[in-house]
Amino acid sequence: MTPSDSPGRALHWGEVLGLPDRLIFGQGPIAVVRMYQGHPGEAADLARPLAETFWPLRAMLAWFCAAAKTDLTRLGTLVADVRGNGLR
């Protein structure tokens, strides 16, 4: 197994075993890699299901959307739950 293989294998075994956090360990790293490779739109597509299931990851989705210049009107609502009252 190579390091680039790991996220795909994690997602596969998570699906086989029925683990609820399988997307974080499978799609999460792939989304971040795609972002750093200059594909923020693709990263946002990968992160969207993560943000729906794990609300703290909405900040990551907001980062991808801002970089892709998509869903700019929704950025505030994506991070509203994450930031709380202290961050403005």
C-alpha positions as CSV (number, residue, x, y, z in Angstrom):
1,M,0.0,0.0,0.0
2,T,1.3,3.4,-0.9
3,P,0.5,6.7,0.9
4,S,-1.6,7.9,-2.0
5,D,-3.6,4.6,-1.7
6,S,-4.5,5.2,2.0
7,P,-7.6,7.5,1.6
8,G,-9.2,5.2,-0.9
9,R,-8.6,2.2,1.2
10,A,-9.9,3.9,4.3
11,L,-13.1,4.8,2.5
12,H,-13.4,1.2,1.2
13,W,-13.0,-0.4,4.6
14,G,-15.2,2.2,6.2
15,E,-18.0,1.3,3.8
16,V,-17.4,-2.4,4.3
17,L,-17.5,-2.1,8.1
18,G,-20.3,0.5,8.1
19,L,-18.3,3.1,10.0
20,P,-20.1,6.4,10.3
21,D,-16.9,8.5,10.1
22,R,-15.6,6.8,6.9
23,L,-16.0,9.9,4.8
24,I,-13.7,12.0,7.0
25,F,-10.9,9.5,6.6
26,G,-11.6,8.8,2.9
27,Q,-12.9,11.9,1.2
28,G,-11.5,14.5,3.6
29,P,-7.8,14.0,2.7
30,I,-8.6,13.7,-1.0
31,A,-10.6,17.0,-0.9
32,V,-7.6,18.8,0.8
33,V,-5.2,17.4,-1.8
34,R,-7.4,18.5,-4.7
35,M,-7.6,22.0,-3.1
36,Y,-3.8,22.2,-2.9
37,Q,-3.5,20.9,-6.5
38,G,-5.5,23.9,-7.6
39,H,-8.9,22.3,-8.0
40,P,-11.1,24.1,-5.4
41,G,-14.4,23.3,-7.2
42,E,-13.6,19.6,-7.1
43,A,-12.6,19.9,-3.5
44,A,-15.9,21.6,-2.6
45,D,-17.8,18.8,-4.3
46,L,-15.9,16.2,-2.3
47,A,-16.3,18.2,1.0
48,R,-20.1,18.9,0.6
49,P,-21.2,15.5,2.0
50,L,-18.7,15.8,4.8
51,A,-20.1,19.2,5.8
52,E,-23.6,17.9,5.8
53,T,-22.7,15.0,8.1
54,F,-20.0,16.6,10.3
55,W,-21.0,20.3,10.9
56,P,-17.5,21.5,12.0
57,L,-16.2,20.7,8.5
58,R,-18.4,23.5,7.1
59,A,-15.4,25.8,7.6
60,M,-13.4,23.6,5.3
61,L,-16.2,23.7,2.7
62,A,-16.4,27.4,3.0
63,W,-12.6,27.7,2.3
64,F,-13.0,25.5,-0.8
65,C,-16.0,27.5,-2.0
66,A,-14.3,30.8,-1.4
67,A,-11.3,29.6,-3.4
68,A,-13.5,28.4,-6.2
69,K,-15.5,31.6,-6.1
70,T,-18.8,29.6,-5.9
71,D,-21.6,29.8,-3.3
72,L,-20.2,33.1,-2.1
73,T,-23.6,34.1,-0.7
74,R,-23.7,31.0,1.5
75,L,-20.2,31.4,3.0
76,G,-21.6,33.2,6.1
77,T,-24.2,30.5,6.8
78,L,-21.7,27.7,6.3
79,V,-19.5,29.0,9.1
80,A,-22.1,30.5,11.4
81,D,-22.5,27.3,13.5
82,V,-18.8,26.8,13.7
83,R,-17.7,30.2,14.7
84,G,-20.0,30.8,17.6
85,N,-20.5,34.2,19.2
86,G,-16.8,35.0,19.7
87,L,-15.7,35.2,16.1
88,R,-16.8,38.0,13.9
